[in-house]
Amino acid sequence: MTPGILGVNVRSYPTECKTWDGCYTSVAVVLVAGTNDDYAAYAGCGTPEWVARHGDKVTFDEACIHFPGGQLDRERYRD
């Protein structure tokens, strides 16, 4: 995994497609380390490295959906 990337969660969602049944798009949520022992998560379509640099930042609550089990700390999350 690329330095700075702490975790990756990729989910596929069905899309409307006129040419083929069963079209899906994949969305990656990437957890990225900050410089002050903090972190943030970003979402987008592409490689984890691309999403980490260019993705849309997600809220703490949404990040917890993609990285469940209490592994994220609200105090360390950059909103």
NORTAPE-V987622 format. One record per residue. PHI is phi in radians with two decimals (NA if undefined). OMEGA is omega in degrees with one decimal (none if undefined). Layout:
phi:omega
PHI:OMEGA
PHI:OMEGA
This chain:
phi:omega
NA:-180.0
-1.11:176.0
-0.95:-178.6
1.70:178.0
-1.60:-177.7
-1.64:-178.6
-2.98:179.6
-2.39:174.7
-2.22:-179.8
-1.99:177.5
-2.21:177.8
-1.89:-179.0
-2.17:177.5
-1.18:177.2
-2.22:174.8
-1.35:-175.7
-2.47:-176.9
-1.52:-175.1
-1.74:-175.4
-2.77:175.5
-1.30:177.3
1.62:176.7
-1.33:179.0
-2.31:171.0
-2.13:-179.7
-1.81:177.8
-2.12:178.5
-1.79:169.8
-2.02:-173.1
-2.05:176.6
-1.61:-171.7
-2.10:177.9
-1.28:174.9
-1.67:-177.8
-1.65:-176.4
-2.02:-178.3
1.03:176.0
-2.10:179.7
-2.77:177.0
-2.64:179.0
-2.08:-178.8
-2.27:-178.7
-2.11:176.7
3.03:178.0
-1.83:-179.7
2.56:178.7
-1.21:177.3
-0.98:178.9
-1.12:-180.0
-1.17:-179.3
-1.10:179.1
-1.05:-177.7
-1.59:-169.4
-2.17:-176.6
-1.24:177.5
-1.56:-179.4
-1.16:178.0
-1.90:-180.0
-1.23:177.6
-1.04:-178.4
-1.08:178.1
-1.21:178.3
-1.06:179.1
-1.14:176.3
-1.19:-177.8
-1.44:179.0
-2.24:-173.3
-1.38:174.4
1.57:178.0
1.26:-178.6
-1.37:178.6
-1.77:-179.5
-1.99:-178.2
-0.98:-178.5
-1.15:-177.7
-1.66:-175.2
-1.42:177.2
-1.49:176.3
-1.52:none
